Amino acid sequence: MIETSLEYRVLYAHTDKMGVVNNVRYFEYFEAGRNDFLRKLGFPYTELER
């Protein structure tokens, strides 16, 4: 299994008054992870679009 990790800063604007991230934002984090993973594999996202 291939593993990778990515640090992603959660913006204050993405949270509610209790400090919980709005679940709609999860897709942005998934996308950032996918882009980072592909880049580390040497297959940038621009190649995937082609």
mmCIF file of the N, C-alpha and C atoms, coordinates in Angstrom:
data_MODEL
# 
_entry.id   MODEL 
# 
loop_
_atom_site.group_PDB 
_atom_site.id 
_atom_site.type_symbol 
_atom_site.label_atom_id 
_atom_site.label_alt_id 
_atom_site.label_comp_id 
_atom_site.label_asym_id 
_atom_site.label_entity_id 
_atom_site.label_seq_id 
_atom_site.pdbx_PDB_ins_code 
_atom_site.Cartn_x 
_atom_site.Cartn_y 
_atom_site.Cartn_z 
_atom_site.occupancy 
_atom_site.B_iso_or_equiv 
_atom_site.pdbx_formal_charge 
_atom_site.auth_seq_id 
_atom_site.auth_comp_id 
_atom_site.auth_asym_id 
_atom_site.auth_atom_id 
_atom_site.pdbx_PDB_model_num 
ATOM 1   N N  . MET A 1 1  ? 0.843   -1.172 0.000   1.00 0.00 ? 1  MET A N  1 
ATOM 2   C CA . MET A 1 1  ? 0.000   0.000  0.000   1.00 0.00 ? 1  MET A CA 1 
ATOM 3   C C  . MET A 1 1  ? 0.891   1.240  0.000   1.00 0.00 ? 1  MET A C  1 
ATOM 4   N N  . ILE A 1 2  ? 0.515   2.213  -0.766  1.00 0.00 ? 2  ILE A N  1 
ATOM 5   C CA . ILE A 1 2  ? 1.243   3.473  -0.818  1.00 0.00 ? 2  ILE A CA 1 
ATOM 6   C C  . ILE A 1 2  ? 0.562   4.453  0.129   1.00 0.00 ? 2  ILE A C  1 
ATOM 7   N N  . GLU A 1 3  ? 1.373   5.106  0.953   1.00 0.00 ? 3  GLU A N  1 
ATOM 8   C CA . GLU A 1 3  ? 0.840   6.092  1.885   1.00 0.00 ? 3  GLU A CA 1 
ATOM 9   C C  . GLU A 1 3  ? 1.540   7.417  1.676   1.00 0.00 ? 3  GLU A C  1 
ATOM 10  N N  . THR A 1 4  ? 0.834   8.476  1.976   1.00 0.00 ? 4  THR A N  1 
ATOM 11  C CA . THR A 1 4  ? 1.407   9.815  1.950   1.00 0.00 ? 4  THR A CA 1 
ATOM 12  C C  . THR A 1 4  ? 0.671   10.655 2.981   1.00 0.00 ? 4  THR A C  1 
ATOM 13  N N  . SER A 1 5  ? 1.281   11.738 3.374   1.00 0.00 ? 5  SER A N  1 
ATOM 14  C CA . SER A 1 5  ? 0.597   12.646 4.305   1.00 0.00 ? 5  SER A CA 1 
ATOM 15  C C  . SER A 1 5  ? 0.814   14.073 3.825   1.00 0.00 ? 5  SER A C  1 
ATOM 16  N N  . LEU A 1 6  ? -0.098  14.920 4.210   1.00 0.00 ? 6  LEU A N  1 
ATOM 17  C CA . LEU A 1 6  ? -0.073  16.307 3.773   1.00 0.00 ? 6  LEU A CA 1 
ATOM 18  C C  . LEU A 1 6  ? -0.572  17.167 4.924   1.00 0.00 ? 6  LEU A C  1 
ATOM 19  N N  . GLU A 1 7  ? 0.165   18.208 5.240   1.00 0.00 ? 7  GLU A N  1 
ATOM 20  C CA . GLU A 1 7  ? -0.315  19.174 6.223   1.00 0.00 ? 7  GLU A CA 1 
ATOM 21  C C  . GLU A 1 7  ? -1.089  20.241 5.485   1.00 0.00 ? 7  GLU A C  1 
ATOM 22  N N  . TYR A 1 8  ? -2.284  20.510 5.966   1.00 0.00 ? 8  TYR A N  1 
ATOM 23  C CA . TYR A 1 8  ? -3.156  21.480 5.321   1.00 0.00 ? 8  TYR A CA 1 
ATOM 24  C C  . TYR A 1 8  ? -3.710  22.386 6.406   1.00 0.00 ? 8  TYR A C  1 
ATOM 25  N N  . ARG A 1 9  ? -3.480  23.658 6.278   1.00 0.00 ? 9  ARG A N  1 
ATOM 26  C CA . ARG A 1 9  ? -3.940  24.605 7.298   1.00 0.00 ? 9  ARG A CA 1 
ATOM 27  C C  . ARG A 1 9  ? -5.432  24.870 7.125   1.00 0.00 ? 9  ARG A C  1 
ATOM 28  N N  . VAL A 1 10 ? -6.171  24.627 8.175   1.00 0.00 ? 10 VAL A N  1 
ATOM 29  C CA . VAL A 1 10 ? -7.608  24.889 8.173   1.00 0.00 ? 10 VAL A CA 1 
ATOM 30  C C  . VAL A 1 10 ? -7.819  26.366 8.464   1.00 0.00 ? 10 VAL A C  1 
ATOM 31  N N  . LEU A 1 11 ? -8.532  27.028 7.595   1.00 0.00 ? 11 LEU A N  1 
ATOM 32  C CA . LEU A 1 11 ? -8.801  28.448 7.781   1.00 0.00 ? 11 LEU A CA 1 
ATOM 33  C C  . LEU A 1 11 ? -9.934  28.659 8.784   1.00 0.00 ? 11 LEU A C  1 
ATOM 34  N N  . TYR A 1 12 ? -9.840  29.724 9.501   1.00 0.00 ? 12 TYR A N  1 
ATOM 35  C CA . TYR A 1 12 ? -10.875 30.077 10.477  1.00 0.00 ? 12 TYR A CA 1 
ATOM 36  C C  . TYR A 1 12 ? -12.240 30.203 9.795   1.00 0.00 ? 12 TYR A C  1 
ATOM 37  N N  . ALA A 1 13 ? -12.240 30.735 8.592   1.00 0.00 ? 13 ALA A N  1 
ATOM 38  C CA . ALA A 1 13 ? -13.492 30.931 7.847   1.00 0.00 ? 13 ALA A CA 1 
ATOM 39  C C  . ALA A 1 13 ? -14.166 29.612 7.485   1.00 0.00 ? 13 ALA A C  1 
ATOM 40  N N  . HIS A 1 14 ? -13.444 28.500 7.549   1.00 0.00 ? 14 HIS A N  1 
ATOM 41  C CA . HIS A 1 14 ? -14.009 27.195 7.206   1.00 0.00 ? 14 HIS A CA 1 
ATOM 42  C C  . HIS A 1 14 ? -14.633 26.500 8.408   1.00 0.00 ? 14 HIS A C  1 
ATOM 43  N N  . THR A 1 15 ? -14.618 27.148 9.558   1.00 0.00 ? 15 THR A N  1 
ATOM 44  C CA . THR A 1 15 ? -15.146 26.524 10.767  1.00 0.00 ? 15 THR A CA 1 
ATOM 45  C C  . THR A 1 15 ? -16.382 27.259 11.277  1.00 0.00 ? 15 THR A C  1 
ATOM 46  N N  . ASP A 1 16 ? -17.128 26.553 12.125  1.00 0.00 ? 16 ASP A N  1 
ATOM 47  C CA . ASP A 1 16 ? -18.282 27.190 12.759  1.00 0.00 ? 16 ASP A CA 1 
ATOM 48  C C  . ASP A 1 16 ? -17.834 27.781 14.105  1.00 0.00 ? 16 ASP A C  1 
ATOM 49  N N  . LYS A 1 17 ? -18.772 28.273 14.885  1.00 0.00 ? 17 LYS A N  1 
ATOM 50  C CA . LYS A 1 17 ? -18.427 28.929 16.152  1.00 0.00 ? 17 LYS A CA 1 
ATOM 51  C C  . LYS A 1 17 ? -17.814 27.972 17.167  1.00 0.00 ? 17 LYS A C  1 
ATOM 52  N N  . MET A 1 18 ? -18.022 26.669 16.972  1.00 0.00 ? 18 MET A N  1 
ATOM 53  C CA . MET A 1 18 ? -17.438 25.682 17.886  1.00 0.00 ? 18 MET A CA 1 
ATOM 54  C C  . MET A 1 18 ? -16.063 25.203 17.401  1.00 0.00 ? 18 MET A C  1 
ATOM 55  N N  . GLY A 1 19 ? -15.596 25.738 16.266  1.00 0.00 ? 19 GLY A N  1 
ATOM 56  C CA . GLY A 1 19 ? -14.289 25.357 15.745  1.00 0.00 ? 19 GLY A CA 1 
ATOM 57  C C  . GLY A 1 19 ? -14.288 24.092 14.915  1.00 0.00 ? 19 GLY A C  1 
ATOM 58  N N  . VAL A 1 20 ? -15.469 23.635 14.520  1.00 0.00 ? 20 VAL A N  1 
ATOM 59  C CA . VAL A 1 20 ? -15.596 22.415 13.717  1.00 0.00 ? 20 VAL A CA 1 
ATOM 60  C C  . VAL A 1 20 ? -15.628 22.796 12.243  1.00 0.00 ? 20 VAL A C  1 
ATOM 61  N N  . VAL A 1 21 ? -14.850 22.072 11.442  1.00 0.00 ? 21 VAL A N  1 
ATOM 62  C CA . VAL A 1 21 ? -14.800 22.346 10.003  1.00 0.00 ? 21 VAL A CA 1 
ATOM 63  C C  . VAL A 1 21 ? -16.124 21.965 9.365   1.00 0.00 ? 21 VAL A C  1 
ATOM 64  N N  . ASN A 1 22 ? -16.637 22.845 8.522   1.00 0.00 ? 22 ASN A N  1 
ATOM 65  C CA . ASN A 1 22 ? -17.852 22.574 7.769   1.00 0.00 ? 22 ASN A CA 1 
ATOM 66  C C  . ASN A 1 22 ? -17.590 21.392 6.841   1.00 0.00 ? 22 ASN A C  1 
ATOM 67  N N  . ASN A 1 23 ? -18.479 20.397 6.848   1.00 0.00 ? 23 ASN A N  1 
ATOM 68  C CA . ASN A 1 23 ? -18.239 19.175 6.075   1.00 0.00 ? 23 ASN A CA 1 
ATOM 69  C C  . ASN A 1 23 ? -18.175 19.406 4.563   1.00 0.00 ? 23 ASN A C  1 
ATOM 70  N N  . VAL A 1 24 ? -18.681 20.500 4.069   1.00 0.00 ? 24 VAL A N  1 
ATOM 71  C CA . VAL A 1 24 ? -18.586 20.810 2.642   1.00 0.00 ? 24 VAL A CA 1 
ATOM 72  C C  . VAL A 1 24 ? -17.120 21.030 2.255   1.00 0.00 ? 24 VAL A C  1 
ATOM 73  N N  . ARG A 1 25 ? -16.302 21.489 3.181   1.00 0.00 ? 25 ARG A N  1 
ATOM 74  C CA . ARG A 1 25 ? -14.886 21.774 2.929   1.00 0.00 ? 25 ARG A CA 1 
ATOM 75  C C  . ARG A 1 25 ? -14.051 20.504 2.800   1.00 0.00 ? 25 ARG A C  1 
ATOM 76  N N  . TYR A 1 26 ? -14.565 19.365 3.261   1.00 0.00 ? 26 TYR A N  1 
ATOM 77  C CA . TYR A 1 26 ? -13.800 18.117 3.190   1.00 0.00 ? 26 TYR A CA 1 
ATOM 78  C C  . TYR A 1 26 ? -13.369 17.813 1.762   1.00 0.00 ? 26 TYR A C  1 
ATOM 79  N N  . PHE A 1 27 ? -14.210 18.127 0.792   1.00 0.00 ? 27 PHE A N  1 
ATOM 80  C CA . PHE A 1 27 ? -13.875 17.838 -0.601  1.00 0.00 ? 27 PHE A CA 1 
ATOM 81  C C  . PHE A 1 27 ? -12.643 18.623 -1.049  1.00 0.00 ? 27 PHE A C  1 
ATOM 82  N N  . GLU A 1 28 ? -12.472 19.831 -0.536  1.00 0.00 ? 28 GLU A N  1 
ATOM 83  C CA . GLU A 1 28 ? -11.269 20.613 -0.848  1.00 0.00 ? 28 GLU A CA 1 
ATOM 84  C C  . GLU A 1 28 ? -10.030 19.928 -0.276  1.00 0.00 ? 28 GLU A C  1 
ATOM 85  N N  . TYR A 1 29 ? -10.151 19.357 0.919   1.00 0.00 ? 29 TYR A N  1 
ATOM 86  C CA . TYR A 1 29 ? -9.022  18.673 1.542   1.00 0.00 ? 29 TYR A CA 1 
ATOM 87  C C  . TYR A 1 29 ? -8.705  17.380 0.787   1.00 0.00 ? 29 TYR A C  1 
ATOM 88  N N  . PHE A 1 30 ? -9.737  16.662 0.355   1.00 0.00 ? 30 PHE A N  1 
ATOM 89  C CA . PHE A 1 30 ? -9.517  15.451 -0.438  1.00 0.00 ? 30 PHE A CA 1 
ATOM 90  C C  . PHE A 1 30 ? -8.799  15.790 -1.737  1.00 0.00 ? 30 PHE A C  1 
ATOM 91  N N  . GLU A 1 31 ? -9.210  16.877 -2.360  1.00 0.00 ? 31 GLU A N  1 
ATOM 92  C CA . GLU A 1 31 ? -8.597  17.309 -3.620  1.00 0.00 ? 31 GLU A CA 1 
ATOM 93  C C  . GLU A 1 31 ? -7.132  17.687 -3.409  1.00 0.00 ? 31 GLU A C  1 
ATOM 94  N N  . ALA A 1 32 ? -6.838  18.389 -2.322  1.00 0.00 ? 32 ALA A N  1 
ATOM 95  C CA . ALA A 1 32 ? -5.455  18.761 -2.025  1.00 0.00 ? 32 ALA A CA 1 
ATOM 96  C C  . ALA A 1 32 ? -4.619  17.500 -1.804  1.00 0.00 ? 32 ALA A C  1 
ATOM 97  N N  . GLY A 1 33 ? -5.172  16.525 -1.119  1.00 0.00 ? 33 GLY A N  1 
ATOM 98  C CA . GLY A 1 33 ? -4.470  15.267 -0.891  1.00 0.00 ? 33 GLY A CA 1 
ATOM 99  C C  . GLY A 1 33 ? -4.223  14.508 -2.175  1.00 0.00 ? 33 GLY A C  1 
ATOM 100 N N  . ARG A 1 34 ? -5.208  14.472 -3.038  1.00 0.00 ? 34 ARG A N  1 
ATOM 101 C CA . ARG A 1 34 ? -5.053  13.769 -4.314  1.00 0.00 ? 34 ARG A CA 1 
ATOM 102 C C  . ARG A 1 34 ? -3.978  14.438 -5.170  1.00 0.00 ? 34 ARG A C  1 
ATOM 103 N N  . ASN A 1 35 ? -4.001  15.752 -5.242  1.00 0.00 ? 35 ASN A N  1 
ATOM 104 C CA . ASN A 1 35 ? -2.991  16.475 -6.022  1.00 0.00 ? 35 ASN A CA 1 
ATOM 105 C C  . ASN A 1 35 ? -1.591  16.230 -5.479  1.00 0.00 ? 35 ASN A C  1 
ATOM 106 N N  . ASP A 1 36 ? -1.439  16.266 -4.168  1.00 0.00 ? 36 ASP A N  1 
ATOM 107 C CA . ASP A 1 36 ? -0.138  16.031 -3.559  1.00 0.00 ? 36 ASP A CA 1 
ATOM 108 C C  . ASP A 1 36 ? 0.333   14.604 -3.817  1.00 0.00 ? 36 ASP A C  1 
ATOM 109 N N  . PHE A 1 37 ? -0.559  13.652 -3.688  1.00 0.00 ? 37 PHE A N  1 
ATOM 110 C CA . PHE A 1 37 ? -0.228  12.244 -3.914  1.00 0.00 ? 37 PHE A CA 1 
ATOM 111 C C  . PHE A 1 37 ? 0.244   12.011 -5.349  1.00 0.00 ? 37 PHE A C  1 
ATOM 112 N N  . LEU A 1 38 ? -0.495  12.556 -6.307  1.00 0.00 ? 38 LEU A N  1 
ATOM 113 C CA . LEU A 1 38 ? -0.101  12.391 -7.709  1.00 0.00 ? 38 LEU A CA 1 
ATOM 114 C C  . LEU A 1 38 ? 1.239   13.065 -8.000  1.00 0.00 ? 38 LEU A C  1 
ATOM 115 N N  . ARG A 1 39 ? 1.456   14.241 -7.423  1.00 0.00 ? 39 ARG A N  1 
ATOM 116 C CA . ARG A 1 39 ? 2.723   14.942 -7.617  1.00 0.00 ? 39 ARG A CA 1 
ATOM 117 C C  . ARG A 1 39 ? 3.884   14.127 -7.063  1.00 0.00 ? 39 ARG A C  1 
ATOM 118 N N  . LYS A 1 40 ? 3.706   13.503 -5.896  1.00 0.00 ? 40 LYS A N  1 
ATOM 119 C CA . LYS A 1 40 ? 4.757   12.686 -5.303  1.00 0.00 ? 40 LYS A CA 1 
ATOM 120 C C  . LYS A 1 40 ? 5.028   11.424 -6.127  1.00 0.00 ? 40 LYS A C  1 
ATOM 121 N N  . LEU A 1 41 ? 4.033   10.956 -6.858  1.00 0.00 ? 41 LEU A N  1 
ATOM 122 C CA . LEU A 1 41 ? 4.219   9.811  -7.747  1.00 0.00 ? 41 LEU A CA 1 
ATOM 123 C C  . LEU A 1 41 ? 4.886   10.206 -9.057  1.00 0.00 ? 41 LEU A C  1 
ATOM 124 N N  . GLY A 1 42 ? 5.053   11.510 -9.269  1.00 0.00 ? 42 GLY A N  1 
ATOM 125 C CA . GLY A 1 42 ? 5.650   11.991 -10.517 1.00 0.00 ? 42 GLY A CA 1 
ATOM 126 C C  . GLY A 1 42 ? 4.639   12.092 -11.639 1.00 0.00 ? 42 GLY A C  1 
ATOM 127 N N  . PHE A 1 43 ? 3.374   12.211 -11.288 1.00 0.00 ? 43 PHE A N  1 
ATOM 128 C CA . PHE A 1 43 ? 2.295   12.302 -12.274 1.00 0.00 ? 43 PHE A CA 1 
ATOM 129 C C  . PHE A 1 43 ? 1.433   13.503 -11.927 1.00 0.00 ? 43 PHE A C  1 
ATOM 130 N N  . PRO A 1 44 ? 1.855   14.710 -12.327 1.00 0.00 ? 44 PRO A N  1 
ATOM 131 C CA . PRO A 1 44 ? 1.121   15.903 -11.936 1.00 0.00 ? 44 PRO A CA 1 
ATOM 132 C C  . PRO A 1 44 ? -0.316  15.915 -12.483 1.00 0.00 ? 44 PRO A C  1 
ATOM 133 N N  . TYR A 1 45 ? -1.149  16.658 -11.822 1.00 0.00 ? 45 TYR A N  1 
ATOM 134 C CA . TYR A 1 45 ? -2.565  16.703 -12.162 1.00 0.00 ? 45 TYR A CA 1 
ATOM 135 C C  . TYR A 1 45 ? -2.799  17.166 -13.599 1.00 0.00 ? 45 TYR A C  1 
ATOM 136 N N  . THR A 1 46 ? -1.933  18.023 -14.107 1.00 0.00 ? 46 THR A N  1 
ATOM 137 C CA . THR A 1 46 ? -2.094  18.490 -15.487 1.00 0.00 ? 46 THR A CA 1 
ATOM 138 C C  . THR A 1 46 ? -1.995  17.343 -16.485 1.00 0.00 ? 46 THR A C  1 
ATOM 139 N N  . GLU A 1 47 ? -1.177  16.340 -16.157 1.00 0.00 ? 47 GLU A N  1 
ATOM 140 C CA . GLU A 1 47 ? -1.082  15.153 -17.025 1.00 0.00 ? 47 GLU A CA 1 
ATOM 141 C C  . GLU A 1 47 ? -2.378  14.341 -16.955 1.00 0.00 ? 47 GLU A C  1 
ATOM 142 N N  . LEU A 1 48 ? -2.977  14.268 -15.796 1.00 0.00 ? 48 LEU A N  1 
ATOM 143 C CA . LEU A 1 48 ? -4.233  13.543 -15.634 1.00 0.00 ? 48 LEU A CA 1 
ATOM 144 C C  . LEU A 1 48 ? -5.346  14.196 -16.458 1.00 0.00 ? 48 LEU A C  1 
ATOM 145 N N  . GLU A 1 49 ? -5.330  15.507 -16.548 1.00 0.00 ? 49 GLU A N  1 
ATOM 146 C CA . GLU A 1 49 ? -6.356  16.219 -17.311 1.00 0.00 ? 49 GLU A CA 1 
ATOM 147 C C  . GLU A 1 49 ? -6.255  15.934 -18.800 1.00 0.00 ? 49 GLU A C  1 
ATOM 148 N N  . ARG A 1 50 ? -5.050  15.658 -19.277 1.00 0.00 ? 50 ARG A N  1 
ATOM 149 C CA . ARG A 1 50 ? -4.878  15.377 -20.706 1.00 0.00 ? 50 ARG A CA 1 
ATOM 150 C C  . ARG A 1 50 ? -5.459  14.048 -20.997 1.00 0.00 ? 50 ARG A C  1 
# 
